[in-house]
Amino acid sequence: MLLPHTASYVRELVLRNHVALAAFRAGNGNGNLLVELAKALYLAWYLQEAGFEAADRELYLEAERILDNAARNASKDIWFIEPAECGPVTRILDLHERQLSSAPVYVVSEAQARLLRFGMTDRRSPW
């Protein structure tokens, strides 16, 4: 619990997140993939609050705006994120990879528990 997750675990999670974004870029997203991207966004925020890697709050807000737009478009059965809009989400995913590679398992577990508690609230975002 005091060491970071294994490299293979981090690679698998990071690959899953980047594939989710690539699917949206290609117009082949879905609700499950959108949830994966949102989870990565919010977990990155909680890990940042725990002291692991940091990005400006504006980057989180921009990535959230992009994912919100994707969710709104999904109601019209459009599962797409413009390739030009993927940069902020990609930067968050890259940040999250670095966090997962350095944060101890117990810190990641605490961040996941915070995400679950957040999911049970009426709050729009954790920031």
KETORMI-124235 format. One record per residue: residue number from 0; residue in one letter; chain; x, y, z of N, C-alpha, C in turn. Coordinates in Angstrom, 3 decimals, decimal comma, m for minus. Example, Ala and Ser with C-alpha at 12.3 -4.5 7.8 and 13.67 -1.06 7.14 Angstrom:
<sites>
+-----+-----+-------+----------+----------+----------+----------+----------+----------+----------+----------+----------+
!   n ! res ! chain !     n.xx !     n.yy !     n.zz !    ca.xx !    ca.yy !    ca.zz !     c.xx !     c.yy !     c.zz !
+-----+-----+-------+----------+----------+----------+----------+----------+----------+----------+----------+----------+
!   0 !   A !     A !   13,190 !   m5,690 !    7,800 !   12,300 !   m4,500 !    7,800 !   13,200 !   m3,300 !    7,800 !
!   1 !   S !     A !   12,850 !   m2,250 !    7,080 !   13,670 !   m1,060 !    7,140 !   12,900 !    0,030 !    7,870 !
+-----+-----+-------+----------+----------+----------+----------+----------+----------+----------+----------+----------+
</sites>
This chain:
<sites>
+-----+-----+-------+----------+----------+----------+----------+----------+----------+----------+----------+----------+
!   n ! res ! chain !     n.xx !     n.yy !     n.zz !    ca.xx !    ca.yy !    ca.zz !     c.xx !     c.yy !     c.zz !
+-----+-----+-------+----------+----------+----------+----------+----------+----------+----------+----------+----------+
!   0 !   M !     A !    0,815 !   m1,199 !    0,000 !    0,000 !    0,000 !    0,000 !    0,867 !    1,276 !    0,000 !
!   1 !   L !     A !    2,111 !    1,134 !    0,395 !    2,986 !    2,303 !    0,461 !    3,725 !    2,574 !   m0,841 !
!   2 !   L !     A !    3,699 !    1,616 !   m1,741 !    4,356 !    1,769 !   m3,036 !    3,321 !    2,145 !   m4,094 !
!   3 !   P !     A !    3,772 !    2,705 !   m5,205 !    2,837 !    2,974 !   m6,316 !    2,339 !    1,669 !   m6,928 !
!   4 !   H !     A !    1,289 !    1,779 !   m7,715 !    0,791 !    0,626 !   m8,465 !    1,894 !    0,121 !   m9,389 !
!   5 !   T !     A !    1,779 !   m1,120 !   m9,803 !    2,770 !   m1,691 !  m10,714 !    2,716 !   m0,974 !  m12,055 !
!   6 !   A !     A !    3,824 !   m1,038 !  m12,761 !    3,898 !   m0,400 !  m14,080 !    2,867 !   m1,000 !  m15,026 !
!   7 !   S !     A !    2,632 !   m2,302 !  m14,934 !    1,653 !   m2,927 !  m15,832 !    0,235 !   m2,444 !  m15,526 !
!   8 !   Y !     A !   m0,087 !   m2,251 !  m14,260 !   m1,410 !   m1,718 !  m13,891 !   m1,579 !   m0,307 !  m14,449 !
!   9 !   V !     A !   m0,559 !    0,518 !  m14,266 !   m0,623 !    1,907 !  m14,749 !   m0,757 !    1,921 !  m16,267 !
!  10 !   R !     A !    0,039 !    1,111 !  m16,967 !   m0,042 !    1,052 !  m18,432 !   m1,434 !    0,646 !  m18,899 !
!  11 !   E !     A !   m2,009 !   m0,350 !  m18,245 !   m3,346 !   m0,819 !  m18,632 !   m4,393 !    0,274 !  m18,450 !
!  12 !   L !     A !   m4,348 !    0,953 !  m17,319 !   m5,312 !    2,019 !  m17,062 !   m5,120 !    3,187 !  m18,016 !
!  13 !   V !     A !   m3,882 !    3,565 !  m18,234 !   m3,571 !    4,680 !  m19,132 !   m3,997 !    4,336 !  m20,557 !
!  14 !   L !     A !   m3,718 !    3,130 !  m20,991 !   m4,123 !    2,700 !  m22,323 !   m5,642 !    2,761 !  m22,463 !
!  15 !   R !     A !   m6,349 !    2,275 !  m21,460 !   m7,817 !    2,302 !  m21,490 !   m8,331 !    3,743 !  m21,617 !
!  16 !   N !     A !   m7,721 !    4,660 !  m20,879 !   m8,142 !    6,064 !  m20,946 !   m7,855 !    6,681 !  m22,308 !
!  17 !   H !     A !   m6,670 !    6,416 !  m22,851 !   m6,324 !    6,987 !  m24,150 !   m7,150 !    6,362 !  m25,283 !
!  18 !   V !     A !   m7,472 !    5,082 !  m25,163 !   m8,344 !    4,446 !  m26,151 !   m9,739 !    5,065 !  m26,090 !
!  19 !   A !     A !  m10,205 !    5,361 !  m24,887 !  m11,522 !    6,009 !  m24,739 !  m11,527 !    7,351 !  m25,464 !
!  20 !   L !     A !  m10,479 !    8,142 !  m25,281 !  m10,411 !    9,436 !  m25,954 !  m10,288 !    9,248 !  m27,465 !
!  21 !   A !     A !   m9,500 !    8,281 !  m27,905 !   m9,359 !    8,018 !  m29,342 !  m10,696 !    7,605 !  m29,951 !
!  22 !   A !     A !  m11,481 !    6,843 !  m29,221 !  m12,805 !    6,440 !  m29,720 !  m13,685 !    7,669 !  m29,915 !
!  23 !   F !     A !  m13,652 !    8,592 !  m28,966 !  m14,439 !    9,821 !  m29,116 !  m13,928 !   10,658 !  m30,279 !
!  24 !   R !     A !  m12,623 !   10,721 !  m30,441 !  m12,032 !   11,485 !  m31,545 !  m12,481 !   10,917 !  m32,890 !
!  25 !   A !     A !  m12,700 !    9,604 !  m32,936 !  m13,120 !    8,944 !  m34,171 !  m14,645 !    8,899 !  m34,318 !
!  26 !   G !     A !  m15,370 !    9,452 !  m33,342 !  m16,832 !    9,439 !  m33,409 !  m17,445 !    8,129 !  m32,958 !
!  27 !   N !     A !  m16,683 !    7,332 !  m32,219 !  m17,145 !    6,024 !  m31,769 !  m17,202 !    5,905 !  m30,250 !
!  28 !   G !     A !  m17,408 !    7,023 !  m29,564 !  m17,484 !    6,980 !  m28,111 !  m18,770 !    6,316 !  m27,644 !
!  29 !   N !     A !  m18,898 !    6,197 !  m26,343 !  m20,135 !    5,707 !  m25,741 !  m20,167 !    6,151 !  m24,281 !
!  30 !   G !     A !  m21,244 !    5,848 !  m23,612 !  m21,404 !    6,286 !  m22,227 !  m20,354 !    5,735 !  m21,287 !
!  31 !   N !     A !  m20,001 !    4,476 !  m21,456 !  m18,987 !    3,875 !  m20,583 !  m17,627 !    4,544 !  m20,764 !
!  32 !   L !     A !  m17,282 !    4,859 !  m22,001 !  m16,002 !    5,521 !  m22,258 !  m16,000 !    6,941 !  m21,706 !
!  33 !   L !     A !  m17,134 !    7,610 !  m21,800 !  m17,241 !    8,961 !  m21,238 !  m17,054 !    8,920 !  m19,723 !
!  34 !   V !     A !  m17,622 !    7,918 !  m19,079 !  m17,457 !    7,759 !  m17,632 !  m15,983 !    7,531 !  m17,295 !
!  35 !   E !     A !  m15,289 !    6,726 !  m18,086 !  m13,864 !    6,472 !  m17,839 !  m13,060 !    7,771 !  m17,911 !
!  36 !   L !     A !  m13,366 !    8,602 !  m18,893 !  m12,644 !    9,872 !  m19,027 !  m12,956 !   10,811 !  m17,866 !
!  37 !   A !     A !  m14,208 !   10,861 !  m17,457 !  m14,583 !   11,710 !  m16,319 !  m13,922 !   11,211 !  m15,039 !
!  38 !   K !     A !  m13,875 !    9,902 !  m14,845 !  m13,212 !    9,345 !  m13,664 !  m11,743 !    9,731 !  m13,641 !
!  39 !   A !     A !  m11,081 !    9,647 !  m14,780 !   m9,662 !   10,021 !  m14,842 !   m9,483 !   11,496 !  m14,497 !
!  40 !   L !     A !  m10,370 !   12,335 !  m15,010 !  m10,305 !   13,774 !  m14,731 !  m10,421 !   14,040 !  m13,241 !
!  41 !   Y !     A !  m11,427 !   13,467 !  m12,614 !  m11,678 !   13,748 !  m11,202 !  m10,652 !   13,069 !  m10,303 !
!  42 !   L !     A !  m10,205 !   11,877 !  m10,655 !   m9,147 !   11,238 !   m9,868 !   m7,851 !   12,041 !   m9,941 !
!  43 !   A !     A !   m7,564 !   12,585 !  m11,114 !   m6,366 !   13,428 !  m11,243 !   m6,463 !   14,621 !  m10,301 !
!  44 !   W !     A !   m7,647 !   15,205 !  m10,201 !   m7,839 !   16,345 !   m9,300 !   m7,592 !   15,931 !   m7,846 !
!  45 !   Y !     A !   m8,185 !   14,806 !   m7,440 !   m8,022 !   14,357 !   m6,060 !   m6,575 !   13,972 !   m5,759 !
!  46 !   L !     A !   m5,885 !   13,379 !   m6,723 !   m4,476 !   13,063 !   m6,512 !   m3,634 !   14,331 !   m6,468 !
!  47 !   Q !     A !   m4,000 !   15,327 !   m7,233 !   m3,311 !   16,618 !   m7,156 !   m3,502 !   17,215 !   m5,767 !
!  48 !   E !     A !   m4,719 !   17,161 !   m5,266 !   m4,967 !   17,683 !   m3,918 !   m4,167 !   16,927 !   m2,867 !
!  49 !   A !     A !   m3,864 !   15,670 !   m3,130 !   m3,070 !   14,857 !   m2,202 !   m1,573 !   15,122 !   m2,357 !
!  50 !   G !     A !   m1,201 !   15,971 !   m3,319 !    0,198 !   16,365 !   m3,467 !    0,962 !   15,684 !   m4,580 !
!  51 !   F !     A !    0,266 !   15,065 !   m5,522 !    0,937 !   14,344 !   m6,603 !    0,683 !   15,012 !   m7,939 !
!  52 !   E !     A !    1,745 !   15,635 !   m8,468 !    1,695 !   16,345 !   m9,751 !    0,572 !   17,374 !   m9,752 !
!  53 !   A !     A !    0,771 !   18,430 !  m10,474 !   m0,224 !   19,500 !  m10,474 !   m0,368 !   20,108 !  m11,856 !
!  54 !   A !     A !   m1,553 !   20,619 !  m12,093 !   m1,859 !   21,394 !  m13,301 !   m2,736 !   22,558 !  m12,866 !
!  55 !   D !     A !   m2,777 !   23,570 !  m13,688 !   m3,636 !   24,714 !  m13,384 !   m5,095 !   24,288 !  m13,348 !
!  56 !   R !     A !   m5,831 !   24,909 !  m12,465 !   m7,262 !   24,627 !  m12,351 !   m7,971 !   24,841 !  m13,685 !
!  57 !   E !     A !   m7,494 !   25,805 !  m14,470 !   m8,108 !   26,106 !  m15,762 !   m8,051 !   24,909 !  m16,707 !
!  58 !   L !     A !   m6,982 !   24,105 !  m16,620 !   m6,888 !   22,915 !  m17,463 !   m7,991 !   21,926 !  m17,099 !
!  59 !   Y !     A !   m8,220 !   21,746 !  m15,813 !   m9,305 !   20,863 !  m15,372 !  m10,655 !   21,388 !  m15,854 !
!  60 !   L !     A !  m10,858 !   22,690 !  m15,729 !  m12,127 !   23,285 !  m16,162 !  m12,337 !   23,111 !  m17,661 !
!  61 !   E !     A !  m11,282 !   23,287 !  m18,435 !  m11,383 !   23,132 !  m19,889 !  m11,673 !   21,672 !  m20,261 !
!  62 !   A !     A !  m10,975 !   20,738 !  m19,619 !  m11,233 !   19,321 !  m19,893 !  m12,665 !   18,955 !  m19,491 !
!  63 !   E !     A !  m13,119 !   19,483 !  m18,386 !  m14,496 !   19,209 !  m17,956 !  m15,502 !   19,790 !  m18,950 !
!  64 !   R !     A !  m15,225 !   20,974 !  m19,454 !  m16,117 !   21,586 !  m20,442 !  m16,219 !   20,703 !  m21,684 !
!  65 !   I !     A !  m15,098 !   20,174 !  m22,120 !  m15,072 !   19,307 !  m23,304 !  m15,878 !   18,036 !  m23,055 !
!  66 !   L !     A !  m15,697 !   17,438 !  m21,884 !  m16,455 !   16,220 !  m21,562 !  m17,940 !   16,523 !  m21,375 !
!  67 !   D !     A !  m18,259 !   17,687 !  m20,818 !  m19,671 !   18,095 !  m20,703 !  m20,305 !   18,239 !  m22,083 !
!  68 !   N !     A !  m19,569 !   18,841 !  m23,014 !  m20,081 !   18,968 !  m24,385 !  m20,307 !   17,600 !  m25,009 !
!  69 !   A !     A !  m19,399 !   16,674 !  m24,758 !  m19,559 !   15,319 !  m25,281 !  m20,803 !   14,664 !  m24,686 !
!  70 !   A !     A !  m21,062 !   14,902 !  m23,414 !  m22,256 !   14,340 !  m22,772 !  m23,524 !   14,953 !  m23,356 !
!  71 !   R !     A !  m23,509 !   16,252 !  m23,598 !  m24,683 !   16,903 !  m24,207 !  m24,932 !   16,357 !  m25,612 !
!  72 !   N !     A !  m23,874 !   16,194 !  m26,382 !  m24,016 !   15,655 !  m27,738 !  m24,482 !   14,205 !  m27,724 !
!  73 !   A !     A !  m24,130 !   13,473 !  m26,680 !  m24,552 !   12,074 !  m26,579 !  m26,069 !   11,967 !  m26,527 !
!  74 !   S !     A !  m26,721 !   12,978 !  m25,964 !  m28,181 !   12,951 !  m25,926 !  m28,773 !   13,026 !  m27,333 !
!  75 !   K !     A !  m27,961 !   13,462 !  m28,297 !  m28,370 !   13,484 !  m29,709 !  m27,739 !   12,314 !  m30,465 !
!  76 !   D !     A !  m27,206 !   11,355 !  m29,709 !  m26,536 !   10,177 !  m30,245 !  m25,306 !   10,539 !  m31,085 !
!  77 !   I !     A !  m24,618 !   11,579 !  m30,644 !  m23,349 !   11,979 !  m31,260 !  m22,262 !   11,727 !  m30,217 !
!  78 !   W !     A !  m21,415 !   10,757 !  m30,460 !  m20,364 !   10,376 !  m29,518 !  m19,015 !   10,805 !  m30,082 !
!  79 !   F !     A !  m18,769 !   12,102 !  m30,085 !  m17,624 !   12,663 !  m30,798 !  m17,032 !   13,825 !  m30,017 !
!  80 !   I !     A !  m15,717 !   13,902 !  m30,015 !  m14,989 !   15,080 !  m29,533 !  m14,090 !   15,510 !  m30,677 !
!  81 !   E !     A !  m14,206 !   16,755 !  m31,066 !  m13,369 !   17,295 !  m32,143 !  m11,894 !   17,045 !  m31,823 !
!  82 !   P !     A !  m11,130 !   16,557 !  m32,790 !   m9,698 !   16,328 !  m32,542 !   m8,984 !   17,570 !  m31,996 !
!  83 !   A !     A !   m9,361 !   18,746 !  m32,468 !   m8,737 !   19,979 !  m31,993 !   m9,051 !   20,254 !  m30,527 !
!  84 !   E !     A !  m10,092 !   19,624 !  m30,001 !  m10,493 !   19,834 !  m28,608 !   m9,881 !   18,803 !  m27,665 !
!  85 !   C !     A !   m9,175 !   17,842 !  m28,169 !   m8,679 !   16,740 !  m27,343 !   m7,447 !   17,102 !  m26,511 !
!  86 !   G !     A !   m6,770 !   18,184 !  m26,837 !   m5,530 !   18,549 !  m26,138 !   m5,644 !   18,630 !  m24,631 !
!  87 !   P !     A !   m6,612 !   19,388 !  m24,102 !   m6,720 !   19,470 !  m22,636 !   m6,991 !   18,116 !  m21,972 !
!  88 !   V !     A !   m7,812 !   17,301 !  m22,599 !   m8,106 !   15,986 !  m22,020 !   m6,849 !   15,122 !  m22,073 !
!  89 !   T !     A !   m6,117 !   15,177 !  m23,161 !   m4,864 !   14,426 !  m23,282 !   m3,876 !   14,864 !  m22,211 !
!  90 !   R !     A !   m3,769 !   16,160 !  m21,967 !   m2,842 !   16,652 !  m20,934 !   m3,244 !   16,145 !  m19,546 !
!  91 !   I !     A !   m4,549 !   16,083 !  m19,274 !   m5,005 !   15,537 !  m17,995 !   m4,662 !   14,045 !  m17,909 !
!  92 !   L !     A !   m4,884 !   13,307 !  m18,989 !   m4,564 !   11,875 !  m18,977 !   m3,070 !   11,643 !  m18,770 !
!  93 !   D !     A !   m2,237 !   12,471 !  m19,382 !   m0,787 !   12,351 !  m19,196 !   m0,394 !   12,680 !  m17,753 !
!  94 !   L !     A !   m0,995 !   13,714 !  m17,198 !   m0,772 !   14,073 !  m15,795 !   m1,178 !   12,914 !  m14,887 !
!  95 !   H !     A !   m2,340 !   12,348 !  m15,177 !   m2,852 !   11,248 !  m14,358 !   m1,915 !   10,036 !  m14,419 !
!  96 !   E !     A !   m1,330 !    9,791 !  m15,567 !   m0,350 !    8,701 !  m15,683 !    0,832 !    8,938 !  m14,747 !
!  97 !   R !     A !    1,351 !   10,150 !  m14,740 !    2,477 !   10,460 !  m13,858 !    2,068 !   10,317 !  m12,392 !
!  98 !   Q !     A !    0,852 !   10,749 !  m12,072 !    0,364 !   10,615 !  m10,695 !    0,294 !    9,146 !  m10,288 !
!  99 !   L !     A !   m0,308 !    8,322 !  m11,144 !   m0,454 !    6,900 !  m10,825 !    0,897 !    6,212 !  m10,697 !
! 100 !   S !     A !    1,889 !    6,702 !  m11,426 !    3,220 !    6,103 !  m11,376 !    3,976 !    6,469 !  m10,108 !
! 101 !   S !     A !    3,535 !    7,518 !   m9,415 !    4,275 !    7,964 !   m8,230 !    3,475 !    7,883 !   m6,931 !
! 102 !   A !     A !    2,169 !    7,958 !   m6,980 !    1,364 !    7,963 !   m5,758 !    1,259 !    6,554 !   m5,178 !
! 103 !   P !     A !    1,418 !    6,424 !   m3,865 !    1,238 !    5,113 !   m3,240 !   m0,184 !    4,589 !   m3,446 !
! 104 !   V !     A !   m0,321 !    3,282 !   m3,435 !   m1,618 !    2,644 !   m3,653 !   m2,654 !    3,179 !   m2,672 !
! 105 !   Y !     A !   m2,276 !    3,394 !   m1,415 !   m3,269 !    3,851 !   m0,437 !   m3,779 !    5,250 !   m0,778 !
! 106 !   V !     A !   m2,942 !    6,094 !   m1,362 !   m3,382 !    7,438 !   m1,754 !   m4,354 !    7,338 !   m2,930 !
! 107 !   V !     A !   m4,061 !    6,467 !   m3,894 !   m4,963 !    6,264 !   m5,029 !   m6,291 !    5,705 !   m4,528 !
! 108 !   S !     A !   m6,238 !    4,780 !   m3,588 !   m7,468 !    4,209 !   m3,026 !   m8,299 !    5,279 !   m2,322 !
! 109 !   E !     A !   m7,639 !    6,164 !   m1,591 !   m8,359 !    7,260 !   m0,929 !   m8,986 !    8,189 !   m1,957 !
! 110 !   A !     A !   m8,273 !    8,472 !   m3,043 !   m8,817 !    9,327 !   m4,107 !  m10,022 !    8,649 !   m4,757 !
! 111 !   Q !     A !   m9,945 !    7,339 !   m4,965 !  m11,086 !    6,614 !   m5,534 !  m12,286 !    6,641 !   m4,597 !
! 112 !   A !     A !  m12,040 !    6,538 !   m3,294 !  m13,126 !    6,625 !   m2,320 !  m13,750 !    8,017 !   m2,347 !
! 113 !   R !     A !  m12,927 !    9,050 !   m2,479 !  m13,457 !   10,416 !   m2,591 !  m14,311 !   10,554 !   m3,842 !
! 114 !   L !     A !  m13,867 !    9,938 !   m4,937 !  m14,634 !    9,988 !   m6,178 !  m15,998 !    9,320 !   m5,996 !
! 115 !   L !     A !  m16,023 !    8,186 !   m5,326 !  m17,300 !    7,505 !   m5,067 !  m18,221 !    8,367 !   m4,216 !
! 116 !   R !     A !  m17,670 !    8,995 !   m3,180 !  m18,494 !    9,882 !   m2,338 !  m19,001 !   11,076 !   m3,146 !
! 117 !   F !     A !  m18,138 !   11,627 !   m3,992 !  m18,537 !   12,741 !   m4,847 !  m19,688 !   12,320 !   m5,759 !
! 118 !   G !     A !  m19,609 !   11,113 !   m6,291 !  m20,640 !   10,605 !   m7,191 !  m22,012 !   10,487 !   m6,545 !
! 119 !   M !     A !  m22,051 !   10,454 !   m5,232 !  m23,325 !   10,343 !   m4,518 !  m23,899 !   11,698 !   m4,122 !
! 120 !   T !     A !  m23,220 !   12,761 !   m4,517 !  m23,696 !   14,100 !   m4,171 !  m24,377 !   14,746 !   m5,375 !
! 121 !   D !     A !  m24,939 !   15,899 !   m5,148 !  m25,550 !   16,685 !   m6,217 !  m24,559 !   17,682 !   m6,816 !
! 122 !   R !     A !  m23,321 !   17,669 !   m6,324 !  m22,323 !   18,625 !   m6,817 !  m22,010 !   18,342 !   m8,273 !
! 123 !   R !     A !  m21,743 !   19,400 !   m9,004 !  m21,425 !   19,276 !  m10,411 !  m19,995 !   18,844 !  m10,669 !
! 124 !   S !     A !  m19,070 !   19,320 !   m9,863 !  m17,666 !   18,932 !   m9,996 !  m16,994 !   19,077 !   m8,631 !
! 125 !   P !     A !  m15,821 !   18,458 !   m8,481 !  m15,154 !   18,492 !   m7,160 !  m14,395 !   19,779 !   m6,857 !
! 126 !   W !     A !  m14,308 !   20,691 !   m7,790 !  m13,552 !   21,930 !   m7,525 !  m14,454 !   23,104 !   m7,327 !
+-----+-----+-------+----------+----------+----------+----------+----------+----------+----------+----------+----------+
</sites>
